[in-house]
Amino acid sequence: MRKKVYSIIVEHLRNWGVTHVFGIPGKSISPLMLELETQEIEYVLGRHENGCGFEATGYALGSKTLGVAIGTSGPGGTNMITAAGQAREFQLPVLFITGQPSMVDTGRALSQDSSQFGTDLVKMFEPVTLFSARVERGELLPLYLRHAIEKAYTGEKGPVHLCLPFDVLMEEIEEFHIPLPTYATKLVSEDVSHAVKLLDEAKRPVFFLGKGAIMNETYEELRVIAEHWRIPIVTAPGGKGAFPTNHPLNLGGYGLGSSKHAMEYIRSGVDLMIVVGSKLCDMSLSGFTDEMKPKAMLQFEYDLTFAGKSVQVPTSIVLGDMKANLKRVIEAAGAKPREQEYELLPIPGFEATADSEQPLSAGDAFKALRSALPDNAWFFGDAGSHSFHAVQNLDIVEAESFYFDEVFIAMGAAIGCSIGAKIACPDRPIVCITGDGCMLMHGTEISTAVNHGAPVIFFVLNNGRLDMVDKGMSYNTGRSVGAVYEYPLNVSQFAGSMGAAAHRCHHTLDIINAVQTALQSKVATVIEVMVDPEEIPPILTRLLSMD
């Protein structure tokens, strides 16, 4: 049976379990827009294509299926490139679809040309996706779509891109069906006996967990190994959610937002550092000196690009699927958890106040936030000092509930990601941790949350500046240029203008009351927290290492 290309594409999305697609319409992709409505897939109208891409990324994370973002040709596509880069860093399957004027007109002067004669979107998307191609004839769609979806789901996993010209969308071709890959290849190490030997022989080991440990859902395996061998846990900024902060073995964060316990333990000497899912970038190793190097490292990674290259010590690499390889270690050693010895500790209580004369500290703000939320809340950290304050001060009760990227670290990404995740998980409290600088970049996506019934809690630290830049520049040079707003954003008024519920908080009791109200709300809520503009964020270890 022959069908239009646009109909076949949308039919595949529906069969793959996609319920929401994120985008901004335009002429070249209008057939897809109309067909989404026909086949009852909700089209989420974003406010900027970059925000749409972030939302598709959060949707992929929350739904455990494909995220889809659609942008028109030319600037509609270029606006999504940053979001594709962020999706790749999170290793999430997101399909970016861009438009193109009709193929028959290629080579002529065209508005918003996305071919090699204009802004070649295929080439532009190549560095930030696992597959990027233009479908130049309808008959190519079956193979190109299969290539794209297989790349998104197998091996490394991540975003892919297809550029679809208008006349190709309108072609009729033979119907076909491509299932989501269920045969995802998992590269698993054949021999983990050396890893077991290293763990058995280590006298003073430490786990160093990164974002990859979260994205590969390794918590159960990590807990068994950590408890069996009694290995303390240290987390990179992006790995904070890999292990509950109230587990007795968790020493806290290392790098930006580090804890005193983690720093002291590593400084006092480690013979084996077991790295899981961290590239060991400068943010993760902030403050790391030669004297702190372990005698050896055991690194679990899916990709060799950065493995064994950041810290120059003897490194054994267990390559491939992290969860599967950690399971093999457990099986090979007969490892068992020690649950009675390592019961989770209660989260410290917090006494809120409404009459303090001191400016509100970010640390107290996050303690108040945690005290008002249920244990199952998910947090999305944005780029900036606010997230490193959260890394240092926010307790994570359930593993794999804190999502933050310290590598690509796009400002405003958490705003969109939290919206997509809330749409995918409507019954789970979703909190976006962001700042006034990020709000000025992508805060208009709050309007998307309002219009599409996604009651995200946006927790916005406002100090009238790009705080991380301001404090870092001041520390290194003695002055700051271009990082302080002459007229700061009134976040609550901005949010209210878009239909969100808004609260402006000066004290911790204000925060608790606002969060409790937000949890009952059916509309997006923005909680603006007026924090001390002079407070030094926990970032200066990185700056010291740059001297």
C-alpha positions as CSV (number, residue, x, y, z in Angstrom):
1,M,0.0,0.0,0.0
2,R,1.4,3.4,-1.0
3,K,1.3,6.3,1.5
4,K,2.6,9.9,1.8
5,V,6.1,10.1,3.3
6,Y,4.8,12.5,6.0
7,S,2.1,10.0,7.0
8,I,4.6,7.1,7.2
9,I,7.0,9.1,9.4
10,V,4.3,10.0,11.9
11,E,2.9,6.5,11.9
12,H,6.3,5.2,12.9
13,L,6.5,7.8,15.8
14,R,3.1,6.6,17.0
15,N,4.1,2.9,16.8
16,W,7.3,3.7,18.7
17,G,5.2,5.0,21.6
18,V,5.9,8.7,21.0
19,T,3.0,10.7,22.4
20,H,4.5,14.2,22.2
21,V,6.6,16.0,19.6
22,F,8.3,19.3,20.2
23,G,8.8,22.0,17.7
24,I,8.0,25.3,16.0
25,P,6.2,25.2,12.7
26,G,7.2,26.4,9.3
27,K,6.3,26.0,5.6
28,S,8.8,23.2,4.8
29,I,7.6,21.0,7.7
30,S,3.8,21.8,7.7
31,P,2.8,18.4,6.3
32,L,4.3,16.8,9.4
33,M,2.5,19.3,11.7
34,L,-0.9,18.5,10.2
35,E,-0.3,14.7,10.2
36,L,0.7,14.7,13.9
37,E,-2.7,16.1,14.8
38,T,-4.4,13.6,12.4
39,Q,-2.7,10.7,14.1
40,E,-3.3,12.1,17.6
41,I,0.3,12.8,18.7
42,E,0.3,16.0,20.7
43,Y,2.4,18.7,19.1
44,V,4.1,20.8,21.8
45,L,4.6,24.3,20.5
46,G,7.9,25.6,22.0
47,R,9.1,29.2,22.1
48,H,12.5,28.6,20.5
49,E,13.8,25.7,18.6
50,N,16.6,25.2,21.0
51,G,14.1,24.9,23.9
52,C,12.2,22.4,21.8
53,G,15.3,20.3,21.5
54,F,15.9,20.4,25.2
55,E,12.3,19.5,25.8
56,A,12.6,16.5,23.5
57,T,15.7,15.5,25.4
58,G,13.9,15.6,28.8
59,Y,11.0,13.7,27.2
60,A,13.4,10.9,26.1
61,L,14.8,10.7,29.6
62,G,11.5,10.6,31.3
63,S,9.6,8.3,28.9
64,K,12.5,5.9,28.2
65,T,11.6,6.2,24.5
66,L,12.4,8.4,21.5
67,G,12.4,12.1,21.9
68,V,11.4,14.1,18.7
69,A,12.1,17.7,17.9
70,I,11.0,19.3,14.6
71,G,12.3,22.6,13.2
72,T,11.9,24.3,9.8
73,S,14.6,24.8,7.3
74,G,17.5,27.2,7.7
75,P,17.5,29.0,11.1
76,G,14.9,26.6,12.5
77,G,17.5,23.9,12.1
78,T,20.5,25.9,13.2
79,N,18.6,26.9,16.4
80,M,18.4,23.2,17.4
81,I,22.1,22.4,17.1
82,T,23.0,23.3,20.7
83,A,20.2,21.1,22.0
84,A,21.5,18.2,19.9
85,G,24.9,18.7,21.5
86,Q,23.3,18.5,24.9
87,A,21.3,15.4,24.0
88,R,24.5,13.7,22.9
89,E,26.3,14.5,26.1
90,F,23.3,12.8,28.0
91,Q,23.4,9.8,25.6
92,L,19.7,10.1,24.9
93,P,17.9,9.0,21.7
94,V,16.4,12.1,20.2
95,L,15.4,12.4,16.5
96,F,15.9,16.0,15.2
97,I,13.9,16.5,12.0
98,T,14.5,19.6,9.9
99,G,12.9,20.9,6.8
100,Q,14.2,22.0,3.4
101,P,12.7,23.7,0.4
102,S,11.8,21.2,-2.4
103,M,14.6,19.2,-3.9
104,V,13.6,20.1,-7.4
105,D,14.6,23.7,-6.7
106,T,18.0,22.9,-5.3
107,G,20.7,25.1,-6.7
108,R,18.4,28.2,-7.1
109,A,18.3,31.1,-4.7
110,L,16.0,29.8,-1.9
111,S,14.8,31.3,1.3
112,Q,16.0,29.3,4.3
113,D,18.0,26.9,2.1
114,S,19.4,24.0,4.1
115,S,21.4,22.4,1.3
116,Q,25.0,22.8,0.4
117,F,24.0,26.0,-1.4
118,G,22.8,27.6,1.8
119,T,23.3,26.6,5.4
120,D,24.1,22.9,5.0
121,L,22.2,21.4,8.0
122,V,23.4,17.9,7.4
123,K,27.0,19.0,7.9
124,M,26.2,21.3,10.8
125,F,24.5,18.5,12.7
126,E,27.2,15.9,12.1
127,P,29.5,16.8,15.0
128,V,26.7,16.8,17.5
129,T,24.7,13.7,16.4
130,L,25.5,10.1,15.7
131,F,23.9,10.2,12.2
132,S,22.9,13.1,10.0
133,A,21.5,12.8,6.5
134,R,19.2,14.4,3.9
135,V,16.5,12.2,2.4
136,E,16.6,13.4,-1.2
137,R,14.1,10.9,-2.6
138,G,11.1,9.2,-0.9
139,E,12.4,5.8,-1.7
140,L,15.4,6.4,0.5
141,L,13.3,6.9,3.6
142,P,13.2,3.2,4.7
143,L,17.0,2.8,4.8
144,Y,17.7,6.3,6.2
145,L,15.1,6.1,8.9
146,R,16.4,2.7,9.9
147,H,20.0,3.9,10.0
148,A,19.0,6.8,12.1
149,I,16.9,4.8,14.7
150,E,19.6,2.1,15.0
151,K,22.3,4.7,15.6
152,A,20.1,6.4,18.2
153,Y,19.5,3.2,20.2
154,T,22.6,1.0,19.8
155,G,26.2,1.3,21.1
156,E,26.9,4.8,22.3
157,K,23.2,6.0,22.0
158,G,22.3,9.6,21.3
159,P,20.7,12.1,18.9
160,V,20.3,11.7,15.2
161,H,19.2,14.1,12.4
162,L,17.1,13.8,9.2
163,C,16.6,16.7,6.8
164,L,13.4,16.2,4.8
165,P,12.7,18.4,1.8
166,F,9.1,19.6,1.3
167,D,8.5,17.7,-2.0
168,V,10.0,14.5,-0.5
169,L,7.5,14.7,2.3
170,M,4.7,14.9,-0.2
171,E,5.9,11.9,-2.2
172,E,4.0,8.6,-2.1
173,I,6.0,5.4,-1.4
174,E,5.3,1.9,-0.4
175,E,4.4,1.5,3.2
176,F,7.0,-0.1,5.5
177,H,7.5,-0.8,9.2
178,I,10.6,-0.4,11.3
179,P,10.5,-1.4,14.9
180,L,12.5,0.2,17.6
181,P,15.7,-1.8,18.0
182,T,15.4,-4.5,20.6
183,Y,18.7,-6.1,19.7
184,A,20.8,-3.2,21.0
185,T,24.4,-4.3,20.9
186,K,26.0,-4.3,24.3
187,L,29.7,-4.4,24.2
188,V,30.6,-6.4,27.3
189,S,34.1,-7.2,28.5
190,E,34.9,-10.9,28.1
191,D,37.1,-11.0,31.2
192,V,36.5,-9.0,34.4
193,S,38.8,-11.2,36.5
194,H,41.5,-8.5,36.5
195,A,39.0,-6.0,37.8
196,V,37.9,-8.3,40.6
197,K,41.6,-8.9,41.5
198,L,42.2,-5.1,41.7
199,L,39.2,-4.7,44.0
200,D,40.2,-7.6,46.2
201,E,43.8,-6.2,46.6
202,A,42.9,-2.5,47.2
203,K,43.5,-1.3,50.7
204,R,42.2,2.3,50.3
205,P,39.9,2.4,47.3
206,V,37.3,5.0,46.2
207,F,34.5,5.0,43.7
208,F,34.4,8.1,41.4
209,L,31.0,8.3,39.8
210,G,30.0,10.5,36.8
211,K,26.9,11.2,34.8
212,G,27.3,8.0,32.8
213,A,26.6,6.0,36.0
214,I,23.2,7.7,36.1
215,M,22.3,7.5,32.5
216,N,23.2,3.7,32.5
217,E,21.1,3.1,35.6
218,T,23.9,1.5,37.5
219,Y,22.8,2.2,41.1
220,E,21.9,-1.3,42.2
221,E,25.2,-2.7,40.9
222,L,27.2,0.1,42.4
223,R,25.6,-0.4,45.8
224,V,26.4,-4.1,45.8
225,I,30.0,-3.6,44.8
226,A,30.5,-0.6,47.2
227,E,29.0,-2.5,50.2
228,H,30.7,-5.8,49.4
229,W,34.2,-4.3,49.2
230,R,33.4,-1.4,51.6
231,I,34.4,1.3,49.1
232,P,33.6,4.9,49.8
233,I,31.7,6.9,47.1
234,V,32.7,10.2,45.6
235,T,30.6,11.8,42.9
236,A,31.5,14.2,40.1
237,P,29.1,17.2,39.7
238,G,27.2,15.3,37.0
239,G,27.3,12.1,39.0
240,K,25.6,13.4,42.1
241,G,22.4,11.5,41.4
242,A,24.2,8.2,41.0
243,F,24.1,7.3,44.7
244,P,21.9,8.5,47.5
245,T,23.6,11.2,49.6
246,N,22.4,9.6,52.8
247,H,24.1,6.3,52.2
248,P,26.9,5.9,54.8
249,L,29.5,5.2,52.2
250,N,28.7,8.4,50.2
251,L,31.4,11.0,51.0
252,G,29.8,13.7,48.7
253,G,30.9,15.5,45.7
254,Y,34.3,16.1,44.2
255,G,35.3,18.9,41.8
256,L,33.1,22.0,41.6
257,G,30.6,21.9,44.5
258,S,32.8,19.4,46.4
259,S,32.4,18.3,50.0
260,K,35.0,18.5,52.7
261,H,34.8,14.7,53.3
262,A,35.5,13.8,49.7
263,M,38.4,16.2,49.4
264,E,40.0,15.0,52.6
265,Y,39.6,11.3,51.7
266,I,41.3,11.7,48.3
267,R,43.9,14.0,49.6
268,S,44.9,11.5,52.3
269,G,45.8,8.9,49.7
270,V,44.0,6.4,47.5
271,D,45.5,3.2,46.1
272,L,42.7,2.4,43.6
273,M,40.2,4.9,42.1
274,I,37.2,3.1,40.4
275,V,35.8,5.5,37.8
276,V,32.3,4.8,36.4
277,G,30.9,7.0,33.7
278,S,33.0,10.1,34.1
279,K,35.2,11.7,31.4
280,L,37.2,13.2,34.3
281,C,36.9,16.7,32.8
282,D,38.2,19.9,34.4
283,M,35.0,20.5,36.2
284,S,35.1,17.0,37.7
285,L,38.8,17.1,38.7
286,S,38.7,20.7,39.9
287,G,41.3,21.1,42.6
288,F,43.0,17.8,41.8
289,T,46.8,17.9,42.2
290,D,49.6,15.4,41.5
291,E,49.8,14.5,45.2
292,M,46.2,13.3,45.1
293,K,46.7,10.8,42.2
294,P,45.8,7.2,43.1
295,K,48.3,4.5,42.6
296,A,46.1,3.0,40.0
297,M,42.7,3.4,38.3
298,L,40.0,1.0,37.2
299,Q,37.7,2.7,34.7
300,F,34.3,1.5,33.4
301,E,33.5,3.3,30.2
302,Y,31.5,2.8,27.0
303,D,34.0,4.7,24.8
304,L,37.8,4.9,24.7
305,T,38.1,8.5,23.6
306,F,38.9,9.9,27.0
307,A,39.4,6.8,29.1
308,G,42.8,6.6,30.8
309,K,43.9,10.0,29.5
310,S,43.0,12.6,32.2
311,V,45.0,11.2,35.1
312,Q,48.4,9.8,34.3
313,V,48.5,6.6,36.4
314,P,48.3,2.9,35.5
315,T,44.7,2.5,34.3
316,S,42.8,-0.7,33.6
317,I,39.8,-0.1,31.4
318,V,36.6,-2.2,31.3
319,L,35.1,-1.1,28.0
320,G,31.5,-1.3,27.0
321,D,28.0,-1.3,28.6
322,M,28.7,-0.2,32.2
323,K,25.7,-1.8,33.8
324,A,26.4,-5.2,32.2
325,N,30.1,-5.1,33.0
326,L,29.4,-4.2,36.7
327,K,27.0,-7.1,36.9
328,R,29.8,-9.4,35.5
329,V,32.1,-8.1,38.3
330,I,29.4,-9.0,40.9
331,E,28.9,-12.4,39.4
332,A,32.6,-13.2,39.1
333,A,33.2,-12.2,42.7
334,G,30.0,-13.5,44.2
335,A,29.6,-10.1,45.7
336,K,26.7,-9.5,48.2
337,P,25.3,-6.2,49.6
338,R,25.6,-5.6,53.3
339,E,22.2,-3.9,53.8
340,Q,22.1,-4.2,57.6
341,E,25.6,-2.6,57.9
342,Y,24.7,0.2,55.5
343,E,21.2,1.3,56.2
344,L,20.3,4.7,54.7
345,L,20.6,7.6,57.2
346,P,17.8,10.0,57.9
347,I,18.1,13.4,56.1
348,P,18.9,16.1,58.6
349,G,16.0,18.2,59.7
350,F,15.8,21.9,58.7
351,E,14.4,24.7,60.7
352,A,13.1,27.5,58.5
353,T,13.0,31.1,59.4
354,A,11.2,34.2,58.2
355,D,13.0,36.9,60.2
356,S,16.7,36.6,59.4
357,E,18.4,39.9,58.8
358,Q,21.2,38.2,56.9
359,P,20.9,37.8,53.1
360,L,19.7,34.4,52.2
361,S,22.5,31.9,51.4
362,A,22.2,29.4,48.5
363,G,23.0,26.6,50.8
364,D,20.1,27.3,53.1
365,A,17.8,27.8,50.1
366,F,18.5,24.3,48.9
367,K,18.1,22.8,52.4
368,A,14.7,24.5,52.6
369,L,13.8,23.2,49.1
370,R,14.7,19.6,50.0
371,S,12.8,19.7,53.3
372,A,9.5,20.7,51.4
373,L,9.7,18.0,48.7
374,P,8.9,14.3,48.6
375,D,11.7,11.8,48.2
376,N,10.8,11.0,44.6
377,A,11.3,14.4,43.2
378,W,13.5,14.7,40.1
379,F,16.0,17.6,39.8
380,F,17.4,19.1,36.6
381,G,20.4,21.4,37.2
382,D,21.2,24.2,34.8
383,A,24.5,25.7,33.9
384,G,25.8,28.1,36.6
385,S,26.7,28.6,40.2
386,H,23.2,27.6,41.3
387,S,23.7,24.0,40.3
388,F,27.1,23.8,42.0
389,H,25.5,25.1,45.2
390,A,22.9,22.3,44.7
391,V,25.7,19.7,44.2
392,Q,27.1,20.8,47.5
393,N,24.0,21.2,49.6
394,L,21.0,19.3,48.1
395,D,20.4,15.8,49.5
396,I,19.4,13.2,47.0
397,V,17.3,10.5,48.7
398,E,16.5,8.4,45.6
399,A,19.3,7.5,43.3
400,E,19.1,8.6,39.6
401,S,17.0,11.6,40.4
402,F,19.5,14.5,39.9
403,Y,20.4,15.3,36.3
404,F,23.2,17.7,35.6
405,D,25.9,17.9,32.9
406,E,29.2,19.5,33.7
407,V,30.8,18.8,30.3
408,F,28.7,20.5,27.5
409,I,26.7,22.5,30.1
410,A,24.4,24.6,27.9
411,M,22.8,27.5,29.7
412,G,19.0,27.1,29.9
413,A,19.0,23.4,29.0
414,A,17.5,22.4,32.3
415,I,14.4,24.6,31.7
416,G,13.5,22.7,28.6
417,C,14.6,19.3,29.8
418,S,12.4,19.6,32.9
419,I,9.4,20.5,30.8
420,G,9.9,17.4,28.6
421,A,10.4,15.2,31.6
422,K,7.2,16.5,33.3
423,I,5.2,15.8,30.1
424,A,6.6,12.3,30.1
425,C,6.1,11.8,33.9
426,P,3.1,13.9,34.9
427,D,2.8,12.2,38.3
428,R,6.4,12.8,39.5
429,P,7.5,16.2,41.0
430,I,9.9,17.8,38.6
431,V,12.2,20.6,39.8
432,C,14.3,22.8,37.5
433,I,17.3,24.4,39.3
434,T,18.2,27.5,37.4
435,G,19.4,31.1,37.7
436,D,18.5,34.5,36.4
437,G,21.1,34.3,33.6
438,C,19.6,31.0,32.3
439,M,16.1,32.5,32.6
440,L,17.1,35.4,30.3
441,M,18.3,32.8,27.7
442,H,15.4,30.3,27.7
443,G,12.9,31.4,30.3
444,T,10.2,31.9,27.7
445,E,9.8,28.1,27.6
446,I,7.9,28.6,30.9
447,S,5.1,29.7,28.6
448,T,5.3,26.3,26.9
449,A,5.0,24.6,30.3
450,V,1.9,26.8,31.1
451,N,0.2,26.2,27.8
452,H,0.7,22.5,27.7
453,G,-0.2,21.7,31.3
454,A,3.3,20.8,32.6
455,P,3.4,22.0,36.3
456,V,7.2,22.1,36.7
457,I,8.6,23.8,39.7
458,F,11.2,26.3,38.5
459,F,13.6,27.1,41.4
460,V,15.4,30.2,40.3
461,L,18.3,31.7,42.3
462,N,18.4,35.4,41.5
463,N,21.5,37.5,42.3
464,G,21.4,39.9,39.4
465,R,24.4,38.5,37.6
466,L,26.1,35.7,35.7
467,D,27.4,34.6,39.1
468,M,29.9,32.0,38.0
469,V,31.5,34.3,35.5
470,D,31.4,37.3,37.8
471,K,33.1,35.6,40.8
472,G,35.6,33.7,38.7
473,M,36.7,36.8,36.7
474,S,36.9,38.8,39.9
475,Y,39.0,36.1,41.6
476,N,41.5,35.8,38.8
477,T,41.8,39.4,37.7
478,G,40.6,41.5,40.6
479,R,37.6,42.8,38.6
480,S,34.6,41.7,36.6
481,V,33.5,42.9,33.2
482,G,30.1,42.3,31.5
483,A,28.7,39.8,34.1
484,V,26.5,42.0,36.2
485,Y,23.1,43.2,35.0
486,E,22.5,47.0,35.4
487,Y,18.8,46.3,35.5
488,P,18.3,42.8,37.0
489,L,15.4,40.6,35.9
490,N,12.3,40.5,38.1
491,V,11.8,36.7,37.6
492,S,8.5,36.5,39.3
493,Q,6.9,39.3,37.3
494,F,8.4,37.7,34.1
495,A,6.9,34.4,35.0
496,G,3.6,35.9,35.9
497,S,3.3,37.6,32.5
498,M,3.4,34.1,30.9
499,G,0.7,32.7,33.2
500,A,2.8,30.8,35.7
501,A,2.3,30.9,39.4
502,A,5.1,33.0,40.8
503,H,6.6,33.5,44.3
504,R,9.4,35.8,45.3
505,C,11.3,34.5,48.4
506,H,13.6,36.3,50.8
507,H,13.6,33.8,53.6
508,T,13.7,30.0,54.0
509,L,10.1,29.9,55.3
510,D,9.0,31.7,52.1
511,I,10.6,28.9,50.1
512,I,8.9,26.1,52.1
513,N,5.5,27.7,51.7
514,A,6.0,28.3,48.0
515,V,7.1,24.7,47.3
516,Q,4.2,23.3,49.3
517,T,1.8,25.5,47.3
518,A,3.5,24.5,44.0
519,L,3.1,20.8,44.7
520,Q,-0.7,21.3,44.8
521,S,-0.7,23.5,41.7
522,K,-1.8,22.3,38.2
523,V,0.2,25.1,36.6
524,A,3.9,25.7,36.3
525,T,5.3,27.5,39.3
526,V,8.3,29.8,39.4
527,I,10.0,30.2,42.8
528,E,12.3,33.2,42.6
529,V,14.9,33.1,45.5
530,M,16.7,36.3,46.2
531,V,20.1,35.1,47.3
532,D,23.1,37.0,48.6
533,P,24.9,38.5,45.5
534,E,28.2,38.5,47.4
535,E,28.2,34.8,48.3
536,I,31.1,32.9,46.9
537,P,29.9,29.8,45.0
538,P,31.8,26.5,45.4
539,I,33.7,26.9,42.1
540,L,37.1,28.4,43.0
541,T,39.0,25.1,43.0
542,R,38.7,25.1,39.3
543,L,40.0,28.6,39.0
544,L,43.0,27.9,41.2
545,S,43.9,25.0,39.0
546,M,44.0,27.3,36.0
547,D,46.6,29.6,37.5
